[in-house]
Amino acid sequence: MEDIKRVTIIGAGTMGRGIATVFAGAGYPVRLYSLFADELESALKEMRTTLAFLADNGLGPEEDVEAVMARVSTTQAMDEAVEGTQYVVECVLEDMALKQEVFRQLDELCSAEVVLATNTSVMSPTEIGAEAVHRERILGTHWWNPPFLIPLVEVVQTRETASWAVEVTMALHRAIGKRPVHCKKDVPGFIANRLQHALWREAISLVERGIADPQTVDDSVKYGPGLRWPVLGPLENADMVGLDLTLSIHNYVLKYLEDSHEPSPLLKDKVEKGQLGFKGGGAGFYAWTPEAQQALRARLLDYLVKAVKQHKLSLPAN
């Protein structure tokens, strides 16, 4: 992407610093913005740790950590953050009013050819950019956590997003080793979260109705269809078994599946009782000790590293 000389990241939290690490590791000068000096200091420290972790696992750029970090600058001034940039990724908190205000400022500060992307998991980029004048250069980019390992980035086009902004965004993310997918309409949840939460809704319903306990539900995914998912998507699977069989199964089973438009009473009850999972002192669908939480996080990170290395999925360009 020769036209992109600098990338600006607005927000230095978990996602902002992770995304900044990926762009810097792929060779792009990055300017990282936050209002808070301590957040920027913390971000730089964590970025160095992440780069060292990637290098130790054979996943990072060939350069040493400090060579990569030399491409990263920080600022607490929005106008300085976007000076000379061609691409902006907003990564502030998932608060609609805050995101709208950031985009109002970005729209005023950036020339019309600068792409403005909002990193959000569910919020509408149309609504986020509603107060901007140049809405044709606004779109969504949903990165998944941890951004330095998960290859998927959902590129969400609004009705007003110009095709050139989508093309630049898709090409840029391919250039840094990501697997961008084009969500052609701005719909709540985009693509992957709609699929994920349809499964979660059914999983919670199975527990709520006494059909299976949480461990049985999770095991049924992990040791069954989940093993195929890195290779076989749902529509590939439908083609493989035959669309006639798929139709026959749907004719029989769809009417029995959970289709509530409201969150599960079981889920709401747990939240009301403060049983929030890892956040709730360990109580959720399972009882989590601090050691069990740490062990699961470590297992997940280890699995992601192995999967990325095996499939060469998320390697920053050198």
Backbone bond lengths (Angstrom), bond angles and torsions (degrees), N, CA, C in turn:
res aa  C-N    CA-C-N  psi(-1)  N-CA   C-N-CA  omega(-1)  CA-C   N-CA-C  phi
1 M - - - 1.456 - - 1.526 109.96 -
2 E 1.340 116.34 81.18 1.456 121.10 -174.16 1.525 112.24 -68.16
3 D 1.346 117.63 -24.48 1.458 120.07 -178.02 1.523 112.27 -74.94
4 I 1.310 117.89 -19.57 1.464 121.61 -179.69 1.525 108.69 -94.51
5 K 1.329 115.43 108.38 1.466 120.83 -178.43 1.526 112.10 -98.64
6 R 1.326 116.70 -24.89 1.463 121.47 -178.66 1.523 109.03 -150.21
7 V 1.333 115.92 143.20 1.461 122.51 176.35 1.522 108.23 -118.10
8 T 1.326 116.24 135.24 1.461 121.48 177.65 1.521 109.63 -110.27
9 I 1.318 116.50 133.44 1.459 122.56 176.65 1.524 107.77 -113.33
10 I 1.327 116.38 120.62 1.461 121.91 179.49 1.525 108.53 -98.78
11 G 1.325 116.17 108.65 1.460 121.06 -176.69 1.515 109.95 110.21
12 A 1.334 116.74 126.57 1.466 121.18 -173.69 1.521 112.26 -116.75
13 G 1.336 116.17 29.33 1.458 120.35 175.90 1.516 111.26 -77.56
14 T 1.325 116.38 -158.96 1.468 121.33 -175.81 1.518 112.28 -54.48
15 M 1.333 117.15 -49.72 1.459 120.09 -176.95 1.521 111.58 -75.95
16 G 1.321 117.60 -41.15 1.458 120.23 -178.85 1.516 112.59 -59.60
17 R 1.330 116.72 -47.48 1.473 119.69 -179.24 1.529 111.03 -70.00
18 G 1.349 117.16 -32.84 1.462 119.66 177.39 1.515 112.26 -67.78
19 I 1.329 116.22 -43.13 1.465 120.89 178.57 1.527 110.33 -66.60
20 A 1.326 116.49 -40.02 1.467 120.17 176.76 1.526 110.92 -59.87
21 T 1.325 116.74 -38.70 1.465 121.13 178.37 1.521 111.28 -61.19
22 V 1.329 116.28 -42.79 1.468 120.69 -178.84 1.523 110.75 -64.51
23 F 1.329 117.52 -48.26 1.468 120.28 -179.10 1.529 111.31 -63.62
24 A 1.327 116.85 -44.03 1.468 119.37 179.40 1.525 110.77 -64.55
25 G 1.327 116.87 -40.46 1.455 120.66 178.61 1.511 113.07 -64.33
26 A 1.331 115.80 -26.52 1.462 120.82 179.24 1.523 112.52 -88.16
27 G 1.336 117.30 2.72 1.458 120.44 173.33 1.511 116.06 104.40
28 Y 1.338 118.53 2.92 1.462 120.49 -177.01 1.526 111.52 -92.95
29 P 1.332 118.09 134.19 1.457 120.11 168.61 1.530 109.20 -61.99
30 V 1.313 116.55 132.85 1.463 122.23 -174.93 1.521 109.27 -125.89
31 R 1.331 115.44 134.07 1.458 119.94 171.41 1.524 107.54 -113.07
32 L 1.311 116.30 122.27 1.463 123.21 -175.42 1.522 109.16 -106.15
33 Y 1.335 115.73 125.34 1.472 121.30 -175.84 1.521 111.30 -112.81
34 S 1.320 115.11 137.99 1.458 122.73 167.70 1.517 107.82 -153.48
35 L 1.314 116.15 152.35 1.457 120.24 174.26 1.521 111.64 -70.86
36 F 1.321 116.33 -20.18 1.460 121.01 -167.41 1.528 111.55 -111.63
37 A 1.331 115.85 121.36 1.464 120.91 -178.36 1.524 111.76 -62.71
38 D 1.345 116.78 -38.66 1.465 118.94 -178.83 1.524 111.66 -67.15
39 E 1.346 117.14 -32.01 1.462 119.90 177.32 1.526 110.66 -68.42
40 L 1.319 116.91 -39.91 1.464 120.28 177.68 1.527 110.97 -65.25
41 E 1.316 116.55 -41.13 1.468 120.26 178.00 1.528 110.56 -62.21
42 S 1.331 115.91 -44.37 1.465 120.64 177.94 1.520 111.42 -63.27
43 A 1.341 116.22 -39.52 1.466 120.81 -179.27 1.524 111.12 -62.41
44 L 1.323 116.98 -46.06 1.467 120.26 -179.40 1.525 111.25 -62.28
45 K 1.323 116.13 -39.67 1.466 120.11 178.34 1.525 110.62 -63.50
46 E 1.339 116.38 -45.78 1.469 119.63 -179.02 1.522 111.67 -68.11
47 M 1.331 117.46 -35.74 1.463 120.21 177.58 1.524 110.85 -60.85
48 R 1.323 116.98 -41.74 1.469 120.41 177.12 1.531 110.58 -62.69
49 T 1.325 116.04 -41.91 1.468 120.25 178.61 1.520 110.93 -62.98
50 T 1.333 116.41 -42.40 1.466 121.07 179.89 1.520 111.06 -63.99
51 L 1.322 116.80 -44.94 1.467 120.28 179.35 1.527 111.37 -62.33
52 A 1.323 116.66 -39.03 1.465 120.10 177.40 1.525 110.62 -65.93
53 F 1.338 116.00 -40.17 1.470 120.77 177.46 1.525 110.61 -61.69
54 L 1.326 116.93 -45.05 1.467 120.51 179.02 1.528 110.84 -62.75
55 A 1.320 116.29 -42.67 1.469 119.97 179.78 1.526 111.14 -63.44
56 D 1.331 116.25 -41.86 1.467 120.62 -179.73 1.524 111.81 -62.96
57 N 1.346 115.78 -26.47 1.461 120.36 -178.49 1.529 112.85 -102.97
58 G 1.328 116.39 12.52 1.456 120.33 176.91 1.504 114.66 68.82
59 L 1.342 116.67 27.78 1.462 120.28 -175.74 1.521 113.54 -115.43
60 G 1.302 118.47 -16.30 1.449 120.35 -172.75 1.512 113.44 -86.14
61 P 1.337 115.90 -179.62 1.466 120.60 175.23 1.519 110.61 -65.55
62 E 1.324 116.01 160.63 1.466 120.74 -177.90 1.526 111.84 -71.90
63 E 1.321 117.52 -22.21 1.465 120.98 178.68 1.527 110.51 -69.07
64 D 1.333 115.84 159.70 1.456 117.89 175.44 1.526 109.62 -78.43
65 V 1.320 115.43 169.50 1.461 121.60 -172.97 1.522 111.75 -57.62
66 E 1.316 117.90 -46.29 1.462 120.07 -175.18 1.524 112.13 -69.49
67 A 1.320 117.65 -28.56 1.466 119.91 175.72 1.524 110.35 -66.11
68 V 1.318 116.80 -39.16 1.467 120.66 176.41 1.523 110.10 -68.24
69 M 1.321 116.82 -46.08 1.462 120.62 -176.65 1.523 112.17 -66.65
70 A 1.319 118.00 -20.36 1.465 121.00 176.65 1.522 111.29 -64.61
71 R 1.327 117.04 -19.15 1.470 120.87 178.39 1.526 112.34 -86.58
72 V 1.326 117.70 -3.14 1.465 122.14 -176.06 1.520 110.13 -105.59
73 S 1.324 115.63 126.49 1.460 120.90 172.95 1.522 108.25 -123.76
74 T 1.318 116.81 157.91 1.462 121.09 -178.04 1.514 110.22 -126.11
75 T 1.317 115.04 158.37 1.460 120.74 178.10 1.521 110.03 -157.86
76 Q 1.329 115.41 153.63 1.462 121.86 173.47 1.523 111.00 -108.41
77 A 1.324 116.44 10.23 1.466 121.43 179.97 1.522 109.43 -115.07
78 M 1.319 116.57 123.75 1.461 120.73 -176.51 1.522 111.95 -62.87
79 D 1.334 117.89 -41.70 1.464 119.54 -178.70 1.525 111.10 -64.25
80 E 1.321 117.23 -38.36 1.463 120.58 176.86 1.528 110.71 -68.30
81 A 1.325 116.54 -33.76 1.469 120.99 -178.31 1.521 112.04 -61.24
82 V 1.325 116.80 -37.27 1.467 119.82 -173.90 1.520 113.16 -99.92
83 E 1.326 117.73 -1.79 1.465 120.04 -179.93 1.530 110.49 -63.17
84 G 1.322 116.34 124.05 1.455 121.72 177.00 1.514 115.43 74.24
85 T 1.322 117.52 11.85 1.462 120.20 -179.04 1.525 111.17 -92.56
86 Q 1.310 116.20 155.94 1.471 121.68 176.06 1.526 111.95 -116.60
87 Y 1.340 116.34 -10.43 1.465 119.24 -176.84 1.525 108.84 -149.49
88 V 1.336 116.05 129.30 1.464 121.71 -178.13 1.525 109.52 -121.59
89 V 1.331 116.21 132.93 1.464 121.80 173.47 1.524 107.86 -117.60
90 E 1.314 116.23 117.03 1.470 121.69 177.75 1.519 109.21 -87.80
91 C 1.333 116.55 127.75 1.473 122.20 -176.77 1.525 111.58 -133.24
92 V 1.332 117.41 36.85 1.462 119.14 179.45 1.524 109.28 -79.08
93 L 1.324 116.46 178.87 1.462 121.62 -178.23 1.527 111.62 -57.03
94 E 1.335 115.75 154.03 1.467 121.48 -180.00 1.528 109.76 -75.80
95 D 1.319 115.49 69.74 1.457 124.05 179.77 1.525 107.03 -129.34
96 M 1.332 117.23 116.39 1.460 120.94 -171.89 1.522 112.21 -59.39
97 A 1.322 117.90 -46.52 1.466 120.28 -178.09 1.528 110.92 -62.24
98 L 1.322 116.64 -40.45 1.464 120.70 179.07 1.522 110.88 -65.07
99 K 1.320 117.20 -46.29 1.461 120.58 179.86 1.530 110.75 -62.77
100 Q 1.319 117.56 -41.15 1.464 120.42 178.97 1.521 111.30 -61.84
101 E 1.323 117.21 -40.60 1.462 120.51 179.28 1.523 111.06 -66.92
102 V 1.324 117.06 -40.53 1.466 120.43 177.34 1.520 110.36 -60.98
103 F 1.333 116.91 -43.64 1.466 119.75 -178.92 1.517 111.83 -70.50
104 R 1.320 118.09 -31.07 1.462 119.80 174.65 1.523 109.75 -61.94
105 Q 1.331 116.44 -43.56 1.463 120.37 178.66 1.529 111.70 -67.62
106 L 1.327 116.51 -44.67 1.465 119.84 -179.64 1.520 111.36 -61.12
107 D 1.321 116.47 -39.66 1.461 120.89 -178.93 1.525 111.13 -63.74
108 E 1.326 116.76 -34.53 1.462 121.14 178.43 1.526 111.52 -75.32
109 L 1.317 117.09 -35.90 1.464 121.35 -173.04 1.523 114.10 -84.61
110 C 1.332 117.25 -28.26 1.470 121.18 -172.53 1.519 111.43 -101.34
111 S 1.317 116.66 138.88 1.462 120.35 175.26 1.522 109.78 -64.01
112 A 1.329 116.39 160.46 1.463 121.98 -167.67 1.519 114.22 -65.14
113 E 1.324 118.16 -19.16 1.471 119.92 -178.30 1.534 112.94 -88.53
114 V 1.322 117.74 -3.99 1.466 121.36 178.42 1.526 109.28 -80.48
115 V 1.325 117.21 125.16 1.464 121.28 179.18 1.524 109.10 -76.83
116 L 1.343 115.66 134.31 1.460 121.95 177.50 1.521 108.62 -115.22
117 A 1.324 116.90 113.81 1.464 122.17 -178.01 1.521 109.88 -112.44
118 T 1.331 116.34 137.27 1.454 120.86 173.28 1.516 109.50 -103.61
119 N 1.329 116.09 126.99 1.463 120.08 175.14 1.524 107.80 -89.62
120 T 1.323 116.35 107.43 1.460 121.78 -178.64 1.511 109.11 -146.16
121 S 1.327 116.52 146.56 1.461 120.10 -177.78 1.517 112.45 -87.05
122 V 1.330 117.72 -28.52 1.470 119.59 -177.32 1.525 114.12 -141.48
123 M 1.327 119.13 -19.05 1.463 120.62 -173.28 1.523 111.95 -73.26
124 S 1.322 115.54 147.24 1.458 122.00 -176.30 1.526 111.77 -74.04
125 P 1.341 118.56 119.42 1.470 119.73 174.31 1.525 112.21 -63.69
126 T 1.329 116.94 -26.76 1.467 120.10 175.69 1.519 109.91 -61.21
127 E 1.328 115.98 -47.86 1.459 121.03 -179.47 1.521 111.21 -69.65
128 I 1.317 117.06 -38.97 1.464 120.96 -179.98 1.525 110.90 -60.75
129 G 1.328 117.41 -39.97 1.464 121.30 -177.84 1.509 114.52 -96.51
130 A 1.330 117.41 14.68 1.466 121.07 -172.41 1.522 113.57 -60.91
131 E 1.332 117.83 -30.96 1.465 120.65 -176.12 1.526 112.73 -91.56
132 A 1.321 117.16 0.45 1.466 120.65 179.81 1.524 110.75 -80.33
133 V 1.315 116.52 156.47 1.469 121.92 176.76 1.525 109.83 -86.05
134 H 1.325 116.65 -47.53 1.474 121.43 -176.90 1.533 109.95 -94.43
135 R 1.308 115.01 70.63 1.471 120.17 -175.98 1.525 112.43 -74.98
136 E 1.334 116.70 -11.21 1.464 119.67 -179.52 1.532 112.23 -68.66
137 R 1.340 117.82 -18.47 1.473 120.04 -178.67 1.530 112.15 -103.72
138 I 1.342 116.68 11.32 1.465 121.51 -178.46 1.524 110.50 -103.34
139 L 1.320 116.12 134.51 1.468 121.47 176.68 1.524 109.16 -154.16
140 G 1.327 115.23 175.36 1.454 120.56 177.10 1.516 111.20 -102.65
141 T 1.323 116.68 143.95 1.468 121.50 168.50 1.523 106.83 -131.70
142 H 1.314 116.08 107.10 1.465 120.60 -179.33 1.515 109.67 -95.25
143 W 1.329 115.64 102.05 1.465 122.43 173.09 1.524 108.30 -85.01
144 W 1.329 115.88 150.79 1.459 121.55 179.07 1.524 109.86 -106.92
145 N 1.306 115.83 149.25 1.460 122.97 -175.27 1.537 111.26 -93.50
146 P 1.353 118.77 132.00 1.469 127.30 1.69 1.530 111.57 -81.50
147 P 1.323 116.81 131.76 1.468 120.24 -173.91 1.517 114.40 -64.20
148 F 1.329 117.44 -22.04 1.468 119.64 179.88 1.525 112.07 -82.53
149 L 1.357 117.84 -3.27 1.459 120.97 176.97 1.529 113.35 -121.95
150 I 1.328 117.75 -44.18 1.466 120.24 -176.78 1.525 108.98 -72.02
151 P 1.327 118.74 123.52 1.469 120.46 -175.30 1.525 114.51 -78.01
152 L 1.327 118.47 -24.56 1.465 120.76 -173.20 1.525 112.44 -68.89
153 V 1.332 116.03 133.59 1.464 123.22 167.05 1.522 106.77 -133.91
154 E 1.333 116.80 119.27 1.460 120.80 178.15 1.527 109.33 -86.58
155 V 1.314 116.48 120.09 1.465 122.47 179.23 1.525 107.21 -98.40
156 V 1.335 116.07 111.91 1.460 121.72 -169.69 1.521 110.33 -105.36
157 Q 1.314 115.65 116.06 1.461 122.62 -178.69 1.522 110.11 -92.60
158 T 1.333 116.61 132.49 1.455 120.69 172.91 1.531 108.80 -91.77
159 R 1.324 116.32 175.81 1.470 119.84 177.87 1.520 111.73 -64.28
160 E 1.328 116.16 -23.23 1.462 120.16 -176.56 1.526 113.31 -101.61
161 T 1.320 118.23 -7.67 1.465 120.58 -179.83 1.520 110.54 -67.41
162 A 1.318 116.64 127.69 1.466 121.41 178.47 1.525 110.31 -73.97
163 S 1.318 115.66 150.46 1.465 120.16 -179.06 1.526 111.31 -61.53
164 W 1.346 117.82 -32.96 1.463 119.62 -178.92 1.529 111.44 -63.94
165 A 1.347 116.59 -35.18 1.465 119.90 179.60 1.528 110.79 -67.46
166 V 1.333 116.14 -38.25 1.469 120.50 176.67 1.523 110.16 -65.67
167 E 1.333 116.31 -45.38 1.471 120.38 -177.96 1.526 111.47 -62.55
168 V 1.334 117.02 -43.34 1.464 120.76 178.10 1.526 110.29 -61.48
169 T 1.319 115.92 -43.94 1.467 120.71 -177.55 1.521 111.81 -66.18
170 M 1.325 117.00 -44.26 1.465 120.20 178.91 1.529 110.46 -62.14
171 A 1.333 116.53 -45.51 1.468 120.54 -178.60 1.525 111.52 -65.52
172 L 1.326 116.88 -40.80 1.463 120.97 -179.54 1.526 110.98 -62.27
173 H 1.323 116.72 -43.96 1.460 119.45 -177.68 1.528 111.86 -71.70
174 R 1.316 117.16 -31.74 1.475 118.53 172.47 1.532 110.01 -64.51
175 A 1.325 116.22 -38.40 1.465 120.84 -177.07 1.524 112.52 -65.09
176 I 1.335 117.56 -25.12 1.470 120.01 179.95 1.527 111.29 -99.65
177 G 1.327 117.09 13.47 1.457 120.66 173.32 1.502 115.72 89.01
178 K 1.344 118.05 11.22 1.458 120.97 179.82 1.527 110.97 -90.06
179 R 1.328 115.60 170.58 1.461 122.56 176.27 1.530 108.14 -115.66
180 P 1.340 117.50 80.50 1.461 119.34 -179.27 1.515 111.52 -71.86
181 V 1.329 116.10 142.42 1.462 121.95 173.07 1.524 107.56 -122.64
182 H 1.323 116.54 145.09 1.457 122.41 -174.39 1.524 110.06 -97.40
183 C 1.315 116.41 109.16 1.467 122.09 172.95 1.525 106.68 -88.92
184 K 1.336 116.96 107.70 1.460 121.98 -168.06 1.521 114.08 -76.11
185 K 1.336 117.03 -13.76 1.460 120.85 178.03 1.523 109.15 -133.37
186 D 1.319 115.58 145.25 1.457 121.85 178.37 1.527 108.34 -82.45
187 V 1.326 116.19 93.44 1.468 121.70 179.47 1.525 108.81 -119.11
188 P 1.337 118.28 147.80 1.465 120.51 -179.63 1.527 112.01 -56.13
189 G 1.335 115.88 128.30 1.456 120.90 179.43 1.513 114.50 87.14
190 F 1.361 116.10 -9.49 1.470 121.37 179.01 1.536 110.51 56.54
191 I 1.318 119.75 -127.71 1.475 121.07 -176.97 1.533 111.04 -105.62
192 A 1.314 116.65 -62.77 1.468 120.67 -169.82 1.521 112.80 -67.09
193 N 1.331 118.17 -38.97 1.462 118.95 179.39 1.523 111.95 -70.52
194 R 1.326 117.71 -30.15 1.467 119.06 174.76 1.533 109.85 -63.79
195 L 1.327 116.12 -43.71 1.465 120.04 178.09 1.531 110.68 -65.81
196 Q 1.324 116.43 -44.40 1.459 120.79 -176.98 1.522 111.88 -63.02
197 H 1.339 116.91 -45.42 1.459 119.29 -175.20 1.528 112.78 -78.34
198 A 1.322 117.77 -21.31 1.466 119.19 169.82 1.528 109.50 -63.40
199 L 1.328 116.70 -41.09 1.466 121.24 177.59 1.524 110.59 -68.22
200 W 1.333 117.41 -43.64 1.465 120.09 -179.99 1.528 111.10 -62.40
201 R 1.322 117.20 -39.71 1.468 120.31 178.73 1.526 110.62 -59.28
202 E 1.337 116.88 -45.66 1.465 120.72 179.51 1.525 110.75 -67.23
203 A 1.333 117.54 -39.61 1.467 121.13 179.95 1.527 111.18 -61.51
204 I 1.330 116.61 -46.03 1.466 120.65 179.60 1.520 110.20 -65.04
205 S 1.333 117.20 -39.02 1.460 121.38 178.89 1.527 111.55 -61.66
206 L 1.322 117.50 -40.50 1.467 121.06 179.37 1.528 111.08 -61.10
207 V 1.329 116.49 -39.00 1.463 120.62 177.43 1.524 110.20 -70.88
208 E 1.314 116.42 -45.61 1.463 121.68 -177.10 1.532 111.83 -60.56
209 R 1.320 116.44 -36.02 1.466 121.12 -178.10 1.526 112.88 -86.98
210 G 1.319 117.10 2.85 1.452 120.74 176.80 1.513 114.29 74.99
211 I 1.320 117.31 18.29 1.466 121.31 -179.04 1.523 110.70 -77.78
212 A 1.320 116.52 -34.11 1.467 121.27 179.79 1.523 108.84 -158.36
213 D 1.335 116.42 156.34 1.461 120.02 175.60 1.530 109.31 -86.41
214 P 1.338 117.91 167.18 1.468 120.02 -176.08 1.524 114.14 -55.74
215 Q 1.334 117.95 -42.34 1.458 120.27 -178.90 1.521 111.46 -62.85
216 T 1.331 116.40 -40.08 1.465 120.34 179.65 1.520 111.16 -65.26
217 V 1.331 116.44 -41.52 1.466 120.24 178.34 1.527 110.04 -61.98
218 D 1.331 116.76 -48.18 1.465 120.06 -178.69 1.524 111.70 -64.53
219 D 1.331 117.05 -42.10 1.465 119.91 178.30 1.522 111.55 -62.66
220 S 1.333 116.41 -35.04 1.465 120.11 -179.47 1.523 111.82 -64.88
221 V 1.330 116.30 -28.66 1.464 120.47 175.96 1.528 110.54 -83.03
222 K 1.338 116.27 -50.41 1.472 120.52 -172.98 1.524 112.97 -63.95
223 Y 1.330 117.03 -36.46 1.464 120.34 -175.31 1.523 112.99 -105.10
224 G 1.332 115.85 8.61 1.454 120.96 177.58 1.516 110.95 -122.68
225 P 1.332 117.64 -113.32 1.466 119.96 -175.77 1.516 113.95 -61.41
226 G 1.341 117.50 -27.73 1.458 119.68 -179.63 1.514 113.65 -59.62
227 L 1.325 117.11 -29.85 1.465 120.13 178.71 1.522 112.10 -66.27
228 R 1.331 116.48 -26.36 1.470 119.76 -178.36 1.521 112.73 -86.44
229 W 1.327 117.30 -21.48 1.459 120.57 -168.41 1.523 115.60 -61.32
230 P 1.342 121.14 -33.32 1.466 118.08 176.44 1.527 113.79 -63.19
231 V 1.341 116.60 -18.60 1.466 120.92 -177.44 1.518 111.95 -112.00
232 L 1.332 116.26 -33.45 1.461 121.34 -169.14 1.522 110.29 -124.71
233 G 1.350 117.07 107.60 1.450 121.10 175.74 1.524 110.81 -73.82
234 P 1.338 117.98 168.32 1.465 120.31 -175.60 1.521 114.13 -62.48
235 L 1.318 118.11 -36.12 1.465 119.52 -178.80 1.518 111.42 -80.12
236 E 1.334 116.82 -32.19 1.469 119.49 170.61 1.526 109.96 -62.17
237 N 1.331 115.96 -41.12 1.466 121.00 179.25 1.527 110.86 -63.53
238 A 1.344 116.18 -41.33 1.468 119.90 178.78 1.522 110.85 -61.95
239 D 1.327 116.51 -43.39 1.467 119.84 176.91 1.527 111.28 -63.19
240 M 1.332 116.33 -39.16 1.461 120.06 -177.13 1.531 111.59 -64.22
241 V 1.335 116.60 -44.00 1.472 118.75 -178.77 1.525 111.75 -80.49
242 G 1.345 116.33 -18.77 1.458 121.09 -179.31 1.516 111.18 106.48
243 L 1.326 116.81 131.36 1.463 120.29 -177.59 1.521 111.84 -70.61
244 D 1.334 117.10 -24.43 1.461 119.14 175.92 1.523 110.43 -66.65
245 L 1.345 116.93 -42.25 1.460 120.34 177.05 1.523 110.48 -68.03
246 T 1.337 116.76 -39.54 1.463 120.54 177.29 1.521 110.58 -58.47
247 L 1.326 117.15 -44.83 1.464 121.32 178.71 1.522 110.85 -63.03
248 S 1.310 116.59 -42.88 1.462 120.47 -179.79 1.530 111.07 -61.26
249 I 1.346 116.01 -44.21 1.464 120.16 178.48 1.522 110.72 -62.90
250 H 1.332 116.66 -43.32 1.464 120.21 -179.63 1.524 111.46 -64.82
251 N 1.315 116.61 -40.09 1.466 119.55 178.11 1.524 111.41 -57.78
252 Y 1.325 116.05 -34.03 1.464 119.68 -178.26 1.526 112.81 -85.89
253 V 1.350 117.66 -46.24 1.463 119.79 -163.78 1.524 115.54 -97.48
254 L 1.340 118.85 -24.70 1.468 119.44 -171.91 1.520 112.70 -58.13
255 K 1.311 117.48 -37.25 1.468 120.19 -177.45 1.526 112.75 -66.38
256 Y 1.338 116.48 -15.36 1.463 120.19 -179.69 1.532 112.86 -96.61
257 L 1.320 117.90 -7.56 1.460 120.81 -176.63 1.522 111.24 -80.96
258 E 1.321 115.71 155.42 1.461 121.63 178.10 1.526 109.84 -65.51
259 D 1.333 116.59 126.51 1.467 119.67 -179.73 1.526 112.12 -133.45
260 S 1.332 116.58 23.45 1.455 120.30 -178.98 1.524 111.10 -63.89
261 H 1.337 115.87 142.45 1.459 121.53 175.37 1.527 111.54 -93.36
262 E 1.314 116.87 3.86 1.458 122.02 178.35 1.531 109.52 -118.31
263 P 1.330 117.75 150.96 1.465 119.62 176.66 1.526 111.42 -59.53
264 S 1.305 115.99 151.57 1.459 122.76 -179.02 1.529 111.93 -58.62
265 P 1.352 118.08 136.30 1.468 119.99 173.06 1.524 112.59 -56.93
266 L 1.330 117.57 -34.85 1.462 120.79 177.50 1.520 110.67 -63.01
267 L 1.320 116.74 -44.25 1.462 121.06 179.50 1.527 110.59 -64.04
268 K 1.328 116.70 -45.72 1.465 120.37 -179.98 1.528 111.05 -62.61
269 D 1.336 116.59 -39.34 1.459 120.60 179.99 1.526 111.13 -63.61
270 K 1.324 116.60 -42.25 1.462 119.77 179.13 1.528 111.15 -63.60
271 V 1.314 116.78 -42.20 1.463 120.14 179.68 1.527 110.53 -64.92
272 E 1.342 116.82 -42.53 1.467 120.49 178.88 1.526 111.89 -61.46
273 K 1.330 116.61 -30.95 1.467 121.20 179.68 1.529 112.40 -86.81
274 G 1.329 117.07 0.44 1.456 120.55 -179.12 1.510 113.97 78.84
275 Q 1.330 116.60 14.28 1.466 121.36 178.48 1.528 108.41 -88.22
276 L 1.325 115.76 82.65 1.462 122.24 -169.23 1.522 113.64 -101.11
277 G 1.317 117.92 9.53 1.459 119.76 -176.37 1.517 110.61 83.82
278 F 1.326 117.51 -133.48 1.468 121.36 -179.60 1.531 110.82 -56.82
279 K 1.334 116.78 -35.22 1.464 120.76 -178.70 1.527 112.36 -74.30
280 G 1.316 116.98 -23.81 1.466 121.03 -169.92 1.508 114.32 -98.13
281 G 1.311 118.24 39.96 1.448 120.27 -179.40 1.510 113.05 69.36
282 G 1.336 116.35 16.98 1.457 120.44 176.74 1.506 115.19 99.79
283 A 1.329 118.10 -8.04 1.463 120.88 -179.61 1.520 110.10 -93.77
284 G 1.321 116.71 129.70 1.461 122.75 176.38 1.509 107.79 -160.89
285 F 1.313 118.46 -127.60 1.461 120.76 169.24 1.529 109.86 -73.82
286 Y 1.338 115.83 -23.74 1.458 123.27 175.92 1.526 108.28 -123.12
287 A 1.337 116.05 168.28 1.463 121.64 170.13 1.525 107.67 -100.10
288 W 1.336 116.31 113.38 1.460 121.74 -174.31 1.522 110.83 -106.72
289 T 1.316 116.71 117.85 1.461 119.75 169.04 1.528 108.10 -79.16
290 P 1.341 118.00 160.67 1.469 118.96 175.84 1.524 112.37 -55.48
291 E 1.330 116.54 -37.09 1.463 120.41 179.71 1.528 111.30 -66.42
292 A 1.334 116.13 -39.35 1.467 120.09 179.49 1.524 111.06 -67.72
293 Q 1.333 116.36 -37.93 1.463 120.03 176.78 1.526 110.64 -61.94
294 Q 1.320 115.61 -47.59 1.466 120.51 -179.29 1.523 110.79 -62.73
295 A 1.326 116.70 -39.71 1.465 120.73 -179.02 1.521 111.26 -65.64
296 L 1.335 117.01 -40.13 1.463 119.85 -179.94 1.522 110.79 -67.69
297 R 1.322 116.77 -42.63 1.468 119.62 177.55 1.532 110.65 -60.03
298 A 1.323 116.04 -41.71 1.468 120.20 -179.54 1.524 110.89 -65.92
299 R 1.348 116.80 -40.67 1.464 120.22 179.05 1.518 111.05 -64.41
300 L 1.341 116.12 -40.75 1.459 120.29 179.47 1.521 110.63 -63.73
301 L 1.327 117.06 -46.55 1.462 120.70 -179.45 1.524 110.62 -62.52
302 D 1.321 116.58 -42.13 1.462 120.78 179.05 1.523 111.11 -62.58
303 Y 1.334 116.04 -42.20 1.468 119.92 179.09 1.524 110.81 -64.57
304 L 1.340 117.23 -44.20 1.461 120.35 -178.68 1.522 111.14 -62.39
305 V 1.319 117.08 -41.71 1.466 120.51 177.81 1.522 110.29 -59.71
306 K 1.327 116.90 -46.98 1.466 120.80 -179.23 1.525 111.17 -64.04
307 A 1.345 117.00 -40.90 1.463 120.39 -179.14 1.519 111.27 -66.12
308 V 1.330 116.44 -43.41 1.462 120.71 179.68 1.525 110.54 -63.26
309 K 1.322 117.24 -42.90 1.466 120.93 179.50 1.524 111.16 -66.90
310 Q 1.333 116.74 -41.89 1.461 120.34 -178.06 1.518 111.69 -64.40
311 H 1.337 115.86 -43.40 1.461 120.22 -174.79 1.522 113.10 -99.83
312 K 1.359 117.21 -0.20 1.465 122.12 -179.85 1.522 110.48 50.88
313 L 1.344 114.37 53.89 1.457 120.20 -168.91 1.518 114.62 -91.30
314 S 1.311 118.68 -39.14 1.459 119.64 -167.65 1.516 112.00 -134.01
315 L 1.318 116.12 43.12 1.453 120.55 -177.87 1.523 110.20 -85.75
316 P 1.349 118.42 119.88 1.460 119.51 176.84 1.522 110.85 -58.44
317 A 1.314 115.82 142.24 1.468 119.91 177.32 1.518 109.49 -66.88
318 N 1.307 116.66 147.67 1.466 121.05 178.78 1.529 109.66 -104.25
